[in-house]
Every structure is written in structure tokens, then in C-alpha cells.
Amino acid sequence: RFHYLGYTRASGAQLRYLAISNGRLLGAIGFGAAAWALQDRDAFIGWDAKTRRQRLHLVVGNPRYLILPWVRVPHLASHLLGAVARA
């Protein structure tokens, strides 16, 4: 309801997290399997087709990231990304 892209059902492997503090919902973040082939991404990384097949499992997509509009916490987005990376 609050994400600018709206709600769409995700496909494939995924992880979803809710950010909650003191019983209050602050936001949500979702991760999913990387797209099989993105020419710009592959060129930026320097992958050819063989390397992509070998290493694509190491790439994660982040299709949703939301901090609710009324939440005002300095550096919250960075804090949440750091917490998820450490987990």
C-alpha cells in the first residue's frame, strides 16, 4: 500500500523481513533471486555467459525496500541494510 511500485506478488526464491522496534512497524525489505541475464549488469561486472552460469547464485536482487512514510529515524535505511547483511 505504501510502496511507490505498489504490491506485486514476487516469484522465485525470496526472503522478506519486517523492521519492528518496540512493537512498532518501521518498514520492510525483500530479497529475491537475481535475474538470469541482464546485459548491463553482466557487462559492468565483466561476466561472460560461462562466468554468469558459475557465479549468478552469488547475486541477490532487492525488489522491495520500504520505510513507512511517517517513520523519521536518522540513518534507519543504512542500519537495516547493515543488519540484514550481517544476518
C-alpha positions as CSV (number, residue, x, y, z in Angstrom):
1,R,0.0,0.0,0.0
2,F,2.8,2.5,0.8
3,H,5.5,1.4,-1.8
4,Y,5.6,3.5,-4.9
5,L,5.5,0.4,-7.1
6,G,2.5,-1.0,-5.3
7,Y,2.1,-4.6,-4.5
8,T,3.0,-7.4,-6.9
9,R,3.5,-11.0,-6.0
10,A,7.1,-11.9,-6.1
11,S,8.2,-15.1,-7.9
12,G,11.1,-17.5,-7.3
13,A,13.2,-17.8,-4.1
14,Q,12.9,-14.9,-1.7
15,L,13.4,-13.6,1.8
16,R,11.3,-11.0,3.4
17,Y,12.0,-9.0,6.6
18,L,9.9,-6.6,8.7
19,A,11.6,-3.9,10.6
20,I,10.0,-3.6,14.0
21,S,11.1,-1.6,17.0
22,N,9.3,-1.5,20.4
23,G,6.3,-3.3,18.7
24,R,6.0,-0.6,16.0
25,L,6.4,-1.5,12.3
26,L,9.0,0.7,10.7
27,G,9.4,-0.8,7.3
28,A,10.0,-3.9,5.2
29,I,12.7,-5.3,2.9
30,G,12.6,-8.1,0.4
31,F,15.3,-10.0,-1.4
32,G,14.9,-12.4,-4.3
33,A,16.9,-14.5,-6.8
34,A,18.8,-12.4,-9.3
35,A,17.6,-12.1,-12.9
36,W,19.2,-14.7,-15.1
37,A,20.6,-12.3,-17.7
38,L,20.9,-8.5,-17.5
39,Q,23.3,-7.3,-20.2
40,D,24.2,-4.0,-18.4
41,R,24.8,-5.8,-15.1
42,D,26.9,-8.5,-16.7
43,A,29.0,-6.0,-18.7
44,F,29.5,-3.9,-15.6
45,I,30.7,-6.9,-13.6
46,G,32.7,-8.2,-16.5
47,W,30.9,-11.5,-16.9
48,D,30.7,-13.6,-20.0
49,A,28.0,-16.3,-20.3
50,K,30.2,-19.0,-18.7
51,T,31.1,-16.9,-15.7
52,R,27.5,-15.8,-15.2
53,R,26.4,-19.5,-15.1
54,Q,29.1,-20.2,-12.5
55,R,28.5,-17.2,-10.2
56,L,24.9,-16.0,-10.6
57,H,24.0,-17.8,-7.4
58,L,26.1,-15.2,-5.5
59,V,24.0,-12.3,-6.7
60,V,20.8,-11.2,-4.8
61,G,18.1,-8.9,-6.1
62,N,16.4,-6.3,-3.8
63,P,13.0,-5.8,-5.4
64,R,11.4,-4.1,-2.4
65,Y,12.6,-1.7,0.3
66,L,10.2,0.4,2.3
67,I,10.5,2.7,5.2
68,L,6.9,3.8,6.1
69,P,6.3,7.4,5.3
70,W,5.7,8.6,8.9
71,V,8.8,7.0,10.3
72,R,11.6,9.5,10.9
73,V,14.7,7.8,12.2
74,P,18.1,9.1,11.1
75,H,20.2,6.5,9.2
76,L,17.5,3.8,9.5
77,A,17.8,2.6,5.9
78,S,21.6,2.1,6.3
79,H,21.1,0.5,9.7
80,L,18.6,-2.0,8.3
81,L,20.8,-2.9,5.3
82,G,23.7,-3.5,7.6
83,A,21.7,-5.7,9.9
84,V,20.4,-7.8,7.0
85,A,24.0,-8.1,5.6
86,R,25.3,-9.3,9.0
87,A,22.5,-11.8,9.3
